[in-house]
Amino acid sequence: MDAQLLTALAISCGVLLVTAYAIWRWGPGLRSRAVRCPEWALGAEVLVRQVEAEFGNLKFTDIQHCSLLKDRPVDCGKGCLARL
């Protein structure tokens, strides 16, 4: 194979890997976030579901777990979603 073709192939593979990593790291899925709880006025760590909203934008849709509630289900009003 030609050296230029191999170089182009290597660069293309690198760009593909970086793009895949960025989508996995910062794209849709569950993410850990720090937030101030509006109900208890305390700092909390929450596990929040992030989905695609529009092209290139993400939005938070649900709280899966909250450090203030320990092992209980998240049954509060989830007002912290507006603070993320």
C-alpha positions in Angstrom: 0.0 0.0 0.0 1.0 3.5 -0.6 2.3 5.6 2.4 -0.2 8.4 1.8 -3.1 5.9 1.8 -1.9 4.4 5.1 -1.6 7.8 6.6 -5.1 8.8 5.5 -6.4 5.5 6.9 -4.7 6.1 10.3 -6.0 9.6 10.6 -9.5 8.5 9.7 -9.4 5.8 12.4 -8.1 8.3 14.9 -10.9 10.7 14.2 -13.5 7.9 14.4 -12.2 6.8 17.8 -12.2 10.3 19.2 -15.7 10.9 18.0 -17.0 7.6 19.5 -15.3 8.4 22.8 -16.8 11.9 22.9 -20.3 10.5 22.3 -19.9 7.9 24.9 -18.4 10.3 27.5 -20.7 13.3 27.0 -23.7 12.0 25.1 -27.0 10.5 26.3 -27.1 8.3 29.3 -26.9 8.4 33.1 -24.6 11.1 34.5 -23.5 12.0 38.0 -24.1 15.7 38.9 -23.8 17.8 42.0 -26.9 20.0 42.8 -28.4 21.9 45.6 -31.7 20.3 46.8 -34.5 22.9 46.7 -36.5 20.9 49.3 -33.8 20.3 51.9 -31.5 23.2 51.0 -28.5 20.8 51.1 -25.9 19.8 48.5 -26.6 16.4 46.9 -25.1 14.1 44.3 -27.7 12.9 41.8 -27.7 10.3 39.0 -29.6 12.0 36.2 -30.8 10.7 32.9 -29.6 12.8 29.9 -31.3 12.5 26.5 -31.0 14.2 23.1 -33.2 17.3 22.8 -32.2 19.0 19.6 -29.3 18.7 17.3 -26.2 19.0 19.4 -28.1 19.6 22.7 -28.9 17.4 25.6 -31.5 17.7 28.3 -32.0 16.2 31.8 -35.2 14.2 32.1 -35.2 12.2 35.3 -33.4 11.7 38.6 -32.5 8.0 39.1 -30.7 8.3 42.5 -30.1 11.0 45.1 -27.4 10.9 47.8 -29.8 12.5 50.3 -32.3 9.7 50.0 -29.7 6.9 50.4 -31.3 3.6 49.2 -34.9 4.9 49.0 -36.5 5.5 45.7 -36.5 9.1 44.4 -40.1 10.0 45.4 -39.7 13.7 45.9 -40.9 16.5 43.5 -37.5 16.4 41.7 -37.3 20.2 41.7 -33.5 19.9 41.4 -34.0 19.0 37.7 -34.5 22.7 37.1 -31.2 23.5 38.8 -29.0 21.3 36.6 
